[in-house]
Amino acid sequence: MNFDEFTGKIQHRLELPGTGETVRAIRATLMTVGQRIPEGNAEDLAASLPIEIKWYMTGAVQEHGQRFDWQEFVERVSDIEQADPPDAAYHARVIMDLVHTVAPESDFHQLRDSLPESDNEESWGQLFEIVDAGGWSDAQEAQTGGGPQPDAANPSEDADDR
């Protein structure tokens, strides 16, 4: 996947108005992930990304392997992206889902293994909610974008909203 395809998919999924906002969201997420995980893990994961993007996880990071929790991650992404924390957290989830589709499974497992998960709301598992829900499907992508759509197997769920 090249830079235009990657940023185009993210822009469509997040319904962002332009490439600048999209690249800022990608940069914020990948830089912050790169700060949190060991340098080798960042290099492995970044190797599958377009060259213009992989730099955010490697070259733009001055110190890998920093210790911070999910809440600090969201705050850092929010600051870099200049977005509200709930939006920044959602953007990070969508971006990591696309990274999951382009990275080798072993590299993505290495990422997950380097981030502690727990049963509380501070769990890094929140970063992988879209991945764990089955990812962004082609049907969802073909719809308006925006986010995961209602389950097609249970159409009565949103019948009142139509």
C-alpha positions as CSV (number, residue, x, y, z in Angstrom):
1,M,0.0,0.0,0.0
2,N,1.4,3.4,-0.9
3,F,1.1,6.8,0.9
4,D,-1.9,8.0,-1.1
5,E,-3.8,4.7,-0.5
6,F,-3.0,4.7,3.2
7,T,-3.9,8.3,3.8
8,G,-6.9,8.0,1.6
9,K,-8.3,5.1,3.5
10,I,-7.8,6.9,6.8
11,Q,-9.3,10.1,5.5
12,H,-12.4,8.2,4.3
13,R,-12.8,6.2,7.5
14,L,-12.4,9.2,9.8
15,E,-14.3,11.5,7.5
16,L,-11.6,14.1,7.8
17,P,-11.8,17.2,5.5
18,G,-8.3,17.1,4.1
19,T,-5.0,15.4,3.7
20,G,-3.4,17.7,6.3
21,E,-5.7,16.6,9.1
22,T,-5.3,13.0,8.0
23,V,-1.5,13.1,8.1
24,R,-1.6,14.9,11.4
25,A,-3.8,12.1,12.9
26,I,-1.5,9.4,11.4
27,R,1.6,11.1,12.7
28,A,0.2,11.6,16.2
29,T,-0.8,8.0,16.5
30,L,2.4,6.4,15.0
31,M,4.8,8.7,16.8
32,T,3.2,8.0,20.1
33,V,3.1,4.3,19.6
34,G,6.8,4.5,18.5
35,Q,7.6,6.3,21.8
36,R,5.9,3.6,23.8
37,I,7.3,0.4,22.3
38,P,10.9,-0.7,22.0
39,E,12.9,0.6,19.0
40,G,13.2,-2.9,17.4
41,N,9.4,-3.4,17.6
42,A,8.8,0.0,16.1
43,E,11.2,-0.7,13.2
44,D,9.6,-4.1,12.5
45,L,6.1,-2.7,12.5
46,A,7.0,0.4,10.5
47,A,8.8,-1.7,7.8
48,S,5.4,-2.6,6.2
49,L,4.2,1.0,6.1
50,P,4.7,3.5,3.2
51,I,8.1,5.2,3.5
52,E,6.5,8.6,4.1
53,I,4.6,7.2,7.1
54,K,7.0,4.7,8.6
55,W,9.4,7.5,9.6
56,Y,6.8,8.6,12.2
57,M,7.4,5.4,14.2
58,T,11.2,5.4,13.9
59,G,13.0,8.6,12.7
60,A,10.6,11.1,14.4
61,V,10.9,9.3,17.8
62,Q,13.8,10.5,20.0
63,E,13.2,7.9,22.8
64,H,11.6,4.5,22.3
65,G,10.3,2.3,25.1
66,Q,8.9,5.1,27.3
67,R,6.6,3.9,30.0
68,F,3.1,5.5,30.0
69,D,-0.4,4.2,30.2
70,W,-3.4,4.4,27.8
71,Q,-4.6,7.7,29.2
72,E,-1.2,9.3,28.7
73,F,-1.2,7.9,25.2
74,V,-4.5,9.5,24.4
75,E,-3.3,12.8,25.8
76,R,-0.2,12.7,23.8
77,V,-2.0,11.9,20.6
78,S,-4.6,14.5,21.3
79,D,-1.9,17.2,21.8
80,I,0.0,16.3,18.6
81,E,-3.1,15.9,16.5
82,Q,-4.8,19.0,18.1
83,A,-8.0,17.0,18.6
84,D,-10.3,16.3,21.5
85,P,-9.2,13.2,23.5
86,P,-12.2,11.1,22.5
87,D,-11.6,11.9,18.8
88,A,-7.9,11.3,19.2
89,A,-8.6,7.9,20.8
90,Y,-11.0,6.9,18.0
91,H,-8.6,8.0,15.3
92,A,-5.8,6.0,16.9
93,R,-8.1,2.9,16.9
94,V,-8.9,3.3,13.2
95,I,-5.3,3.9,12.3
96,M,-4.1,0.9,14.2
97,D,-6.7,-1.2,12.4
98,L,-5.3,-0.2,9.0
99,V,-1.8,-0.8,10.3
100,H,-3.0,-4.3,11.3
101,T,-4.1,-5.0,7.7
102,V,-0.7,-4.1,6.2
103,A,1.7,-5.4,8.8
104,P,2.7,-9.0,9.2
105,E,0.7,-10.7,11.9
106,S,3.9,-11.5,13.8
107,D,4.9,-7.8,14.0
108,F,1.4,-6.8,15.1
109,H,1.5,-9.5,17.8
110,Q,4.9,-8.1,18.9
111,L,3.3,-4.7,19.3
112,R,0.4,-6.1,21.3
113,D,2.7,-8.1,23.5
114,S,4.7,-4.9,24.4
115,L,1.6,-3.1,25.6
116,P,0.1,-4.3,28.9
117,E,-3.6,-5.2,29.0
118,S,-5.8,-5.4,32.0
119,D,-9.5,-5.5,32.8
120,N,-9.8,-1.9,33.8
121,E,-10.6,1.1,31.6
122,E,-6.9,2.1,31.4
123,S,-6.1,-1.0,29.4
124,W,-4.1,-0.8,26.2
125,G,-6.7,-3.2,24.8
126,Q,-8.7,-0.1,23.9
127,L,-6.2,0.7,21.1
128,F,-7.2,-2.6,19.4
129,E,-11.0,-2.5,19.8
130,I,-11.7,-2.2,16.1
131,V,-9.1,-4.9,15.3
132,D,-10.6,-7.2,17.9
133,A,-14.1,-6.6,16.6
134,G,-13.1,-8.0,13.3
135,G,-11.6,-4.9,11.6
136,W,-13.0,-2.5,9.2
137,S,-14.8,-4.6,6.6
138,D,-15.2,-3.8,2.9
139,A,-19.0,-3.3,3.4
140,Q,-18.3,-0.7,6.1
141,E,-15.8,1.0,3.8
142,A,-18.3,1.1,1.0
143,Q,-20.9,2.9,3.1
144,T,-20.5,6.5,4.2
145,G,-17.3,5.9,6.1
146,G,-17.4,7.4,9.5
147,G,-17.1,4.3,11.6
148,P,-18.3,0.7,12.2
149,Q,-21.8,0.3,11.0
150,P,-24.7,-1.7,12.6
151,D,-24.7,-5.4,12.3
152,A,-26.4,-6.4,9.1
153,A,-27.6,-9.7,10.7
154,N,-29.8,-7.7,13.1
155,P,-31.3,-4.9,11.0
156,S,-34.1,-4.2,13.5
157,E,-31.5,-2.8,15.8
158,D,-31.5,0.6,14.0
159,A,-34.9,0.5,12.3
160,D,-36.2,3.4,14.3
161,D,-33.2,5.6,13.3
162,R,-34.1,5.4,9.6
